[in-house]
Amino acid sequence: MIGTDEERPQLARCIWLLGAMRVEHMGRALPVSGPKLQALLALLALNPGRPFTRAALADCLWPAAAPERVCPTLSDLLYRLRQALGPGWLTSEAGLVTLRAGPDSGSMSKTSIGLPPRTTPRRPRPQ
């Protein structure tokens, strides 16, 4: 589901990718900071439900480096992302990493990915 705050019903999980990245769970901001951590989450969020191999994630985040060279760094990023998001956001099965909506759902149907919230009042449209 993509939209502005006014158009979107309250959802349990929200990820805003435009502007400053923001992640919320049940209205509470989650601390996803640092450019590589945010890049990892953005990559997963733009491909909801898609399983990635660790090699593919490493190639996207460090295209000039050999995947085996950045494997420890990627493992650390995935650990930090799991810690920041909490349980149920990421699955890691058979070497594949997937962003999901919740512990009981394999899709992003309960997660909103969209525009950052509006900080200024909306101007009326001319008629």
DSSP file (Angstrom, degrees, kcal/mol; ACC not computed):
  #  RESIDUE AA STRUCTURE BP1 BP2  ACC     N-H-->O    O-->H-N    N-H-->O    O-->H-N    TCO  KAPPA ALPHA  PHI   PSI    X-CA   Y-CA   Z-CA
    1    1 A M              0   0    0      0, 0.0   112,-1.6     0, 0.0     2,-0.4   0.000 360.0 360.0 360.0 127.9    0.0    0.0    0.0
    2    2 A I        +     0   0    0    110,-0.2     2,-0.3   112,-0.1   112,-0.2  -0.969 360.0  97.1-124.4 138.9    1.5    3.4   -1.0
    3    3 A G        -     0   0    0     -2,-0.4   112,-1.1   110,-0.1     2,-0.1  -0.980  64.8 -66.8 171.1-175.7    0.1    6.8   -0.1
    4    4 A T    >>  -     0   0    0     -2,-0.3     4,-1.4   110,-0.1     3,-0.6  -0.458  52.9 -99.2 -91.8 171.1    0.2    9.7    2.2
    5    5 A D  T 34 S+     0   0    0      1,-0.2     3,-0.2   111,-0.2    -1,-0.1   0.869 123.2  54.1 -57.7 -37.7   -0.8    9.7    5.8
    6    6 A E  T 34 S+     0   0    0      1,-0.2    -1,-0.2     3,-0.0    -3,-0.0   0.833 113.3  41.9 -67.4 -31.5   -4.2   11.2    5.0
    7    7 A E  T <4 S+     0   0    0     -3,-0.6    -1,-0.2     2,-0.1    -2,-0.2   0.634 102.4  80.5 -89.3 -15.6   -5.0    8.4    2.5
    8    8 A R  S  < S-     0   0    0     -4,-1.4     3,-0.1    -3,-0.2    -5,-0.0  -0.788  74.0-131.7-102.9 130.4   -3.6    5.5    4.5
    9    9 A P        -     0   0    0      0, 0.0     2,-0.3     0, 0.0    -2,-0.1  -0.367  47.4 -81.5 -67.9 158.4   -5.4    3.7    7.3
   10   10 A Q        -     0   0    0     -2,-0.0     2,-0.3     2,-0.0     3,-0.0  -0.463  57.4-171.6 -64.1 123.1   -3.4    3.1   10.5
   11   11 A L        -     0   0    0     -2,-0.3    16,-0.3     1,-0.1    15,-0.2  -0.800  33.2-122.1-116.3 159.0   -1.2    0.1   10.0
   12   12 A A  S    S+     0   0    0     98,-0.4    14,-3.8    -2,-0.3     2,-0.4   0.877  98.4  33.3 -66.3 -37.9    1.0   -1.8   12.4
   13   13 A R  E     +Ab  25 111A   0     97,-0.9    99,-2.6    12,-0.2     2,-0.4  -0.976  65.1 176.6-128.9 131.2    4.1   -1.3   10.3
   14   14 A C  E     -Ab  24 112A   0     10,-2.4    10,-2.8    -2,-0.4     2,-0.4  -0.997   8.5-171.3-134.5 137.4    5.2    1.6    8.2
   15   15 A I  E     -Ab  23 113A   0     97,-3.0    99,-1.8    -2,-0.4     2,-0.6  -0.988   6.3-163.8-127.0 120.2    8.4    2.3    6.3
   16   16 A W  E     +Ab  22 114A   0      6,-3.4     6,-1.9    -2,-0.4    99,-0.2  -0.926  12.8 172.4-104.8 121.1    8.9    5.7    4.7
   17   17 A L        +     0   0    0     97,-1.2     2,-0.3    -2,-0.6     4,-0.2   0.681  53.3  81.5-101.9 -22.9   11.7    5.7    2.1
   18   18 A L  S    S-     0   0    0     96,-0.8     2,-0.2     2,-0.1     4,-0.1  -0.639 101.0  -3.7 -88.7 144.5   11.4    9.2    0.6
   19   19 A G  S    S-     0   0    0     -2,-0.3     2,-0.4    96,-0.1     3,-0.0  -0.518 134.4  -0.7  72.9-148.2   13.1   12.0    2.5
   20   20 A A  S    S-     0   0    0     -2,-0.2    -2,-0.1     1,-0.1    -4,-0.1  -0.612  91.5-110.9 -73.2 127.8   14.6   10.9    5.7
   21   21 A M        -     0   0    0     -2,-0.4     2,-0.4    -4,-0.2    -4,-0.2  -0.329  41.6-178.4 -61.5 138.2   14.0    7.2    6.2
   22   22 A R  E     -A   16   0A   0     -6,-1.9    -6,-3.4    -4,-0.1     2,-0.4  -0.999  11.8-169.0-141.4 140.0   11.5    6.5    9.0
   23   23 A V  E     -A   15   0A   0      7,-0.5     7,-3.0    -2,-0.4     2,-0.4  -0.996   8.7-177.1-130.6 132.9   10.2    3.1   10.3
   24   24 A E  E     -AC  14  29A   0    -10,-2.8   -10,-2.4    -2,-0.4     2,-0.4  -0.966  14.9-166.3-130.8 147.6    7.3    2.7   12.7
   25   25 A H  E >  S-AC  13  28A   0      3,-2.5     3,-1.7    -2,-0.4   -12,-0.2  -0.971  84.8 -17.7-130.7 117.8    5.7   -0.2   14.5
   26   26 A M  T 3  S-     0   0    0    -14,-3.8   -14,-0.1    -2,-0.4   -13,-0.1   0.867 129.8 -52.2  53.8  40.2    2.3    0.5   16.1
   27   27 A G  T 3  S+     0   0    0    -16,-0.3     2,-0.5   -15,-0.3    -1,-0.3   0.430 114.2 118.2  81.0  -0.7    3.0    4.2   15.9
   28   28 A R  E <   -C   25   0A   0     -3,-1.7    -3,-2.5     1,-0.0    -1,-0.2  -0.870  66.6-121.4-104.0 129.2    6.4    3.9   17.6
   29   29 A A  E     -C   24   0A   0     -2,-0.5    -5,-0.3    -5,-0.2    -7,-0.0  -0.421  22.3-146.7 -68.1 138.8    9.5    5.0   15.8
   30   30 A L        -     0   0    0     -7,-3.0     2,-1.5    -2,-0.1    -7,-0.5  -0.889  19.2-117.2-108.2 139.6   12.1    2.3   15.3
   31   31 A P        +     0   0    0      0, 0.0     2,-0.8     0, 0.0    -9,-0.1  -0.555  46.4 156.5 -82.8  86.3   15.9    3.2   15.3
   32   32 A V        +     0   0    0     -2,-1.5     2,-0.3   -11,-0.1    -2,-0.1  -0.850  22.7 159.3-107.8  94.4   17.1    2.3   11.8
   33   33 A S        +     0   0    0     -2,-0.8     4,-0.2     4,-0.0    51,-0.0  -0.833  22.7  60.3-122.4 156.6   20.2    4.5   11.5
   34   34 A G  S  > S-     0   0    0     -2,-0.3     4,-2.5     3,-0.1     5,-0.2   0.208  77.5-102.6 101.1 137.3   23.3    4.5    9.4
   35   35 A P  H  > S+     0   0    0      0, 0.0     4,-2.3     0, 0.0     5,-0.1   0.875 117.9  44.9 -62.1 -41.8   23.5    4.6    5.6
   36   36 A K  H  > S+     0   0    0      2,-0.2     4,-2.4     1,-0.2     5,-0.2   0.895 113.9  49.9 -71.4 -38.3   24.2    0.9    5.0
   37   37 A L  H  > S+     0   0    0      2,-0.2     4,-2.2     1,-0.2    -1,-0.2   0.920 114.2  45.3 -64.3 -42.6   21.6   -0.3    7.5
   38   38 A Q  H  X S+     0   0    0     -4,-2.5     4,-2.8     2,-0.2    -2,-0.2   0.879 111.3  53.0 -67.5 -38.0   19.0    2.0    5.8
   39   39 A A  H  X S+     0   0    0     -4,-2.3     4,-2.5    -5,-0.2    -2,-0.2   0.904 109.1  50.0 -63.4 -40.6   20.2    0.9    2.3
   40   40 A L  H  X S+     0   0    0     -4,-2.4     4,-2.2     2,-0.2    -2,-0.2   0.936 113.1  45.3 -62.8 -46.7   19.7   -2.8    3.4
   41   41 A L  H  X S+     0   0    0     -4,-2.2     4,-3.0     2,-0.2     5,-0.2   0.912 112.4  51.5 -64.3 -41.7   16.2   -2.1    4.7
   42   42 A A  H  X S+     0   0    0     -4,-2.8     4,-2.4     2,-0.2    -2,-0.2   0.920 109.4  50.5 -61.2 -43.7   15.3    0.0    1.6
   43   43 A L  H  < S+     0   0    0     -4,-2.5     4,-0.4     1,-0.2    -1,-0.2   0.931 114.9  42.7 -59.4 -46.7   16.4   -2.8   -0.7
   44   44 A L  H >< S+     0   0    0     -4,-2.2     3,-0.8     1,-0.2     6,-0.3   0.898 114.1  51.5 -66.8 -40.3   14.3   -5.4    1.2
   45   45 A A  H 3< S+     0   0    0     -4,-3.0    -2,-0.2     1,-0.3    -1,-0.2   0.835 106.2  53.8 -68.4 -32.7   11.3   -3.0    1.4
   46   46 A L  T 3< S+     0   0    0     -4,-2.4    -1,-0.3     1,-0.3    -2,-0.2   0.592 115.0  42.7 -77.2  -8.7   11.3   -2.3   -2.3
   47   47 A N  S X  S-     0   0    0     -3,-0.8     3,-2.0    -4,-0.4    52,-0.3  -0.457  87.5-168.7-129.7  59.0   11.2   -6.0   -2.9
   48   48 A P  T 3  S+     0   0    0      0, 0.0    52,-0.1     0, 0.0    60,-0.1  -0.216  70.6   4.2 -60.2 133.9    8.7   -7.1   -0.3
   49   49 A G  T 3  S+     0   0    0     50,-1.7    51,-0.1     1,-0.2    -4,-0.1   0.381  95.9 129.8  77.8  -6.0    8.4  -10.9    0.2
   50   50 A R    <   -     0   0    0     -3,-2.0    49,-0.4    -6,-0.3     2,-0.3  -0.706  56.1-133.2 -84.9 125.4   11.3  -11.5   -2.2
   51   51 A P        -     0   0    0      0, 0.0     2,-0.4     0, 0.0    47,-0.2  -0.620  21.7-163.0 -78.4 134.7   13.9  -13.8   -0.8
   52   52 A F  E     -D   97   0B   0     45,-2.6    45,-3.1    -2,-0.3     2,-0.2  -0.927  15.4-130.6-114.9 139.2   17.5  -12.6   -1.3
   53   53 A T  E  >  -D   96   0B   0     -2,-0.4     4,-2.1    43,-0.2     5,-0.2  -0.512  28.5-116.0 -75.3 158.6   20.7  -14.7   -1.0
   54   54 A R  H  > S+     0   0    0     41,-0.8     4,-2.7     1,-0.2     5,-0.2   0.872 117.8  56.3 -63.1 -35.4   23.3  -13.2    1.2
   55   55 A A  H  > S+     0   0    0      2,-0.2     4,-2.3     1,-0.2    -1,-0.2   0.896 106.6  48.8 -63.1 -40.2   25.6  -13.0   -1.9
   56   56 A A  H  > S+     0   0    0      2,-0.2     4,-2.0     1,-0.2    -2,-0.2   0.910 112.3  48.1 -66.9 -41.9   22.9  -10.9   -3.7
   57   57 A L  H  X S+     0   0    0     -4,-2.1     4,-2.3     2,-0.2     5,-0.2   0.933 112.3  49.4 -62.4 -45.1   22.5   -8.6   -0.8
   58   58 A A  H  X S+     0   0    0     -4,-2.7     4,-3.0     1,-0.2    -2,-0.2   0.900 109.6  51.8 -60.6 -41.1   26.3   -8.2   -0.5
   59   59 A D  H  < S+     0   0    0     -4,-2.3    -1,-0.2     1,-0.2    -2,-0.2   0.868 111.2  47.5 -65.2 -36.4   26.5   -7.5   -4.3
   60   60 A C  H  < S+     0   0    0     -4,-2.0    -1,-0.2     1,-0.2    -2,-0.2   0.882 119.7  37.8 -71.0 -38.2   23.8   -4.7   -4.0
   61   61 A L  H  < S+     0   0    0     -4,-2.3    -2,-0.2     1,-0.2    -3,-0.2   0.822 134.2  21.4 -84.7 -32.3   25.4   -3.1   -1.0
   62   62 A W    ><  +     0   0    0     -4,-3.0     3,-1.5    -5,-0.2    -1,-0.2  -0.628  68.9 170.5-134.1  73.5   29.1   -3.5   -2.0
   63   63 A P  T 3  S+     0   0    0      0, 0.0    -1,-0.1     0, 0.0    -4,-0.1   0.763  77.9  49.7 -62.0 -26.7   29.1   -4.0   -5.8
   64   64 A A  T 3  S+     0   0    0      2,-0.1     2,-0.3     0, 0.0    -5,-0.1   0.552  99.7  80.3 -89.4  -6.9   32.9   -3.7   -6.1
   65   65 A A  S <  S-     0   0    0     -3,-1.5    -3,-0.1    -7,-0.2     5,-0.0  -0.707  86.9-107.3-103.3 151.3   33.7   -6.2   -3.3
   66   66 A A    >>  -     0   0    0     -2,-0.3     3,-1.5     1,-0.1     4,-1.2  -0.574  29.9-126.7 -71.4 134.5   33.8  -10.0   -3.3
   67   67 A P  H 3> S+     0   0    0      0, 0.0     4,-0.7     0, 0.0     3,-0.3   0.853 109.2  55.1 -53.6 -38.2   30.7  -11.3   -1.4
   68   68 A E  H 34 S+     0   0    0      1,-0.2     3,-0.1     2,-0.2    -2,-0.0   0.772 104.2  55.9 -68.3 -22.9   32.9  -13.5    0.8
   69   69 A R  H <4 S+     0   0    0     -3,-1.5    -1,-0.2     1,-0.2     4,-0.2   0.829 114.2  37.4 -75.5 -32.3   34.9  -10.5    1.8
   70   70 A V  H  X S+     0   0    0     -4,-1.2     4,-2.7    -3,-0.3     5,-0.2   0.386  85.9 103.7-101.0   3.8   31.9   -8.6    3.1
   71   71 A C  H  X S+     0   0    0     -4,-0.7     4,-2.5     1,-0.2     5,-0.2   0.892  81.0  48.9 -54.4 -45.8   30.1  -11.5    4.6
   72   72 A P  H  > S+     0   0    0      0, 0.0     4,-2.0     0, 0.0    -1,-0.2   0.903 112.7  48.5 -62.8 -38.1   31.0  -10.6    8.2
   73   73 A T  H  > S+     0   0    0     -4,-0.2     4,-2.4     2,-0.2    -2,-0.2   0.908 111.8  49.0 -67.1 -41.5   29.8   -7.0    7.7
   74   74 A L  H  X S+     0   0    0     -4,-2.7     4,-2.8     2,-0.2     5,-0.2   0.907 109.2  52.7 -63.8 -41.9   26.6   -8.2    6.1
   75   75 A S  H  X S+     0   0    0     -4,-2.5     4,-2.1    -5,-0.2    -1,-0.2   0.904 110.0  48.8 -59.6 -41.1   26.0  -10.6    9.0
   76   76 A D  H  X S+     0   0    0     -4,-2.0     4,-2.7     2,-0.2    -2,-0.2   0.910 110.9  50.1 -64.9 -42.5   26.5   -7.7   11.4
   77   77 A L  H  X S+     0   0    0     -4,-2.4     4,-2.7     2,-0.2    -2,-0.2   0.919 110.8  49.0 -61.8 -44.0   24.1   -5.5    9.4
   78   78 A L  H  X S+     0   0    0     -4,-2.8     4,-2.4     2,-0.2    -1,-0.2   0.896 111.6  49.7 -63.9 -39.3   21.4   -8.2    9.4
   79   79 A Y  H  X S+     0   0    0     -4,-2.1     4,-2.3    -5,-0.2    -2,-0.2   0.942 112.7  46.9 -61.9 -47.8   21.8   -8.6   13.1
   80   80 A R  H  X S+     0   0    0     -4,-2.7     4,-2.3     1,-0.2    -2,-0.2   0.878 111.9  50.9 -63.4 -37.9   21.5   -4.9   13.7
   81   81 A L  H  X S+     0   0    0     -4,-2.7     4,-2.6     2,-0.2     5,-0.3   0.918 110.3  48.9 -66.8 -42.7   18.4   -4.7   11.5
   82   82 A R  H  X S+     0   0    0     -4,-2.4     4,-2.4     1,-0.2    -2,-0.2   0.907 112.3  49.3 -60.6 -41.3   16.8   -7.6   13.3
   83   83 A Q  H  < S+     0   0    0     -4,-2.3    -2,-0.2     1,-0.2    -1,-0.2   0.905 114.0  45.4 -64.6 -42.0   17.6   -5.8   16.6
   84   84 A A  H  < S+     0   0    0     -4,-2.3    -2,-0.2     1,-0.2    -1,-0.2   0.897 120.7  37.2 -69.5 -41.5   16.1   -2.5   15.4
   85   85 A L  H  < S-     0   0    0     -4,-2.6    -2,-0.2     1,-0.2    -3,-0.2   0.817 100.2-142.4 -84.0 -31.9   13.0   -3.9   13.9
   86   86 A G    ><  -     0   0    0     -4,-2.4     3,-1.0    -5,-0.3     4,-0.4  -0.340  43.2 -23.8  91.5 179.7   12.2   -6.6   16.4
   87   87 A P  T 3  S+     0   0    0      0, 0.0    -4,-0.0     0, 0.0    -5,-0.0  -0.259 118.5  26.7 -68.3 149.5   10.7  -10.1   15.8
   88   88 A G  T 3  S+     0   0    0      2,-0.4    17,-0.2    14,-0.2    12,-0.1   0.266  91.9  91.9  91.5 -11.5    8.7  -11.0   12.7
   89   89 A W  S <  S+     0   0    0     -3,-1.0    11,-3.7     1,-0.1     2,-0.4   0.905  88.2  36.6 -82.1 -42.4   10.0   -8.4   10.2
   90   90 A L  E     -E   99   0B   0     -4,-0.4     2,-0.4     9,-0.2    -2,-0.4  -0.868  62.8-163.9-114.1 142.9   12.8  -10.6    8.7
   91   91 A T  E     -E   98   0B   0      7,-2.5     7,-2.3    -2,-0.4     2,-0.4  -0.947   1.5-170.0-118.0 148.7   13.0  -14.2    7.9
   92   92 A S  E     +E   97   0B   0     -2,-0.4     2,-0.4     5,-0.2     5,-0.2  -0.841  21.2 157.5-138.6  97.7   16.2  -16.1    7.2
   93   93 A E  E >   -E   96   0B   0      3,-1.8     3,-2.2    -2,-0.4    -2,-0.1  -0.982  66.2  -8.4-128.9 134.6   15.6  -19.6    5.9
   94   94 A A  T 3  S-     0   0    0     -2,-0.4    -1,-0.1     1,-0.3     3,-0.1   0.833 130.0 -53.2  52.0  37.9   17.9  -21.8    3.9
   95   95 A G  T 3  S+     0   0    0      1,-0.2   -41,-0.8    -3,-0.1     2,-0.4   0.551 113.0 120.2  78.7   7.2   20.3  -18.9    3.4
   96   96 A L  E <   -DE  53  93B   0     -3,-2.2    -3,-1.8   -43,-0.2     2,-0.4  -0.884  49.4-153.2-109.4 137.9   17.6  -16.6    2.1
   97   97 A V  E     +DE  52  92B   0    -45,-3.1   -45,-2.6    -2,-0.4     2,-0.4  -0.925  18.0 175.9-111.5 131.2   16.7  -13.3    3.7
   98   98 A T  E     - E   0  91B   0     -7,-2.3    -7,-2.5    -2,-0.4     2,-0.5  -0.995  27.3-136.0-136.9 138.9   13.1  -11.8    3.3
   99   99 A L  E     + E   0  90B   0    -49,-0.4   -50,-1.7    -2,-0.4     2,-0.3  -0.835  34.8 178.4 -89.7 130.1   11.3   -8.8    4.6
  100  100 A R        -     0   0    0    -11,-3.7     8,-0.2    -2,-0.5     6,-0.1  -0.835  38.1-115.7-130.6 169.1    7.8   -9.7    5.7
  101  101 A A  S    S-     0   0    0      6,-2.0     7,-0.1    -2,-0.3     5,-0.1   0.856  82.2 -32.4 -76.0 -36.5    4.8   -8.0    7.3
  102  102 A G  B >   -F  105   0C   0      3,-0.9     3,-1.6     5,-0.3    -1,-0.2  -0.979  69.1 -78.1-171.5 176.1    4.6   -9.9   10.5
  103  103 A P  T 3  S+     0   0    0      0, 0.0   -15,-0.1     0, 0.0   -14,-0.0   0.735 127.1  40.9 -63.8 -22.1    5.2  -13.2   12.3
  104  104 A D  T 3  S+     0   0    0      1,-0.0     2,-0.4   -16,-0.0   -16,-0.0   0.234 108.8  68.2-109.2  13.7    1.9  -14.7   10.9
  105  105 A S  B <   -F  102   0C   0     -3,-1.6    -3,-0.9   -17,-0.2    -4,-0.1  -0.996  54.0-162.8-137.6 136.7    2.2  -13.3    7.4
  106  106 A G  S    S+     0   0    0     -2,-0.4     2,-0.2    -6,-0.1    -1,-0.1   0.333  75.2  60.6 -96.2   6.7    4.5  -14.1    4.5
  107  107 A S  S    S-     0   0    0     -5,-0.1    -6,-2.0    -7,-0.1     3,-0.4  -0.703  84.8-114.4-126.5 178.4    3.7  -11.0    2.6
  108  108 A M  S >  S+     0   0    0     -2,-0.2     3,-2.0    -8,-0.2    -8,-0.1   0.128  75.8 117.9 -96.1  19.3    3.8   -7.2    3.0
  109  109 A S  T 3  S+     0   0    0      1,-0.3    -1,-0.2     3,-0.0    -9,-0.0   0.725  78.8  43.6 -64.6 -20.8    0.1   -6.8    2.9
  110  110 A K  T 3  S+     0   0    0     -3,-0.4   -97,-0.9   -99,-0.1     2,-0.4   0.252 101.9  84.3-105.7  12.3    0.0   -5.4    6.4
  111  111 A T  E <   -b   13   0A   0     -3,-2.0     2,-0.5   -99,-0.1   -97,-0.2  -0.929  66.3-145.6-117.2 138.4    3.0   -3.1    5.9
  112  112 A S  E     -b   14   0A   0    -99,-2.6   -97,-3.0    -2,-0.4     2,-0.5  -0.889  13.5-176.7-103.9 130.9    2.8    0.4    4.4
  113  113 A I  E     +b   15   0A   0   -112,-1.6     2,-0.2    -2,-0.5   -97,-0.2  -0.984  38.9  95.8-122.3 117.4    5.7    1.6    2.3
  114  114 A G  E     -b   16   0A   0    -99,-1.8   -97,-1.2    -2,-0.5   -96,-0.8  -0.763  63.0 -15.6-166.4-149.9    5.2    5.2    1.1
  115  115 A L        -     0   0    0   -112,-1.1     3,-0.1    -2,-0.2    -1,-0.1  -0.404  65.9 -99.6 -79.0 150.9    5.7    8.9    1.4
  116  116 A P        -     0   0    0      0, 0.0  -111,-0.2     0, 0.0    -1,-0.1  -0.321  53.5 -85.6 -65.1 155.3    6.9   10.6    4.6
  117  117 A P        -     0   0    0      0, 0.0     2,-0.3     0, 0.0  -113,-0.0  -0.291  48.3-102.5 -63.3 148.3    4.2   12.1    6.7
  118  118 A R        -     0   0    0      1,-0.1     4,-0.1    -3,-0.1  -114,-0.0  -0.534  32.8-175.5 -72.9 130.0    3.2   15.7    5.8
  119  119 A T        +     0   0    0     -2,-0.3    -1,-0.1     2,-0.1     0, 0.0   0.593  68.3  53.4-102.4 -14.2    4.7   18.3    8.1
  120  120 A T  S    S-     0   0    0      1,-0.0     3,-0.1     3,-0.0    -1,-0.0  -0.895  97.2 -94.2-118.3 151.6    2.9   21.3    6.7
  121  121 A P        -     0   0    0      0, 0.0     2,-0.3     0, 0.0    -2,-0.1  -0.293  45.5-105.9 -61.7 146.2   -0.9   21.7    6.2
  122  122 A R        -     0   0    0     -4,-0.1     3,-0.0     1,-0.1    -4,-0.0  -0.543  32.0-127.6 -73.2 133.8   -2.2   20.8    2.7
  123  123 A R        -     0   0    0     -2,-0.3    -1,-0.1     1,-0.1     2,-0.0  -0.610  29.5-104.3 -81.0 142.4   -3.1   23.8    0.6
  124  124 A P        -     0   0    0      0, 0.0    -1,-0.1     0, 0.0     0, 0.0  -0.365  37.0-115.1 -64.3 145.2   -6.5   23.8   -1.0
  125  125 A R        -     0   0    0      1,-0.1     2,-0.1    -3,-0.0    -3,-0.0  -0.602  30.0-111.0 -80.5 140.8   -6.6   22.9   -4.7
  126  126 A P              0   0    0      0, 0.0    -1,-0.1     0, 0.0     0, 0.0  -0.433 360.0 360.0 -69.1 146.1   -7.7   25.7   -7.0
  127  127 A Q              0   0    0     -2,-0.1    -2,-0.0     0, 0.0     0, 0.0   0.421 360.0 360.0-105.6 360.0  -11.0   25.0   -8.7
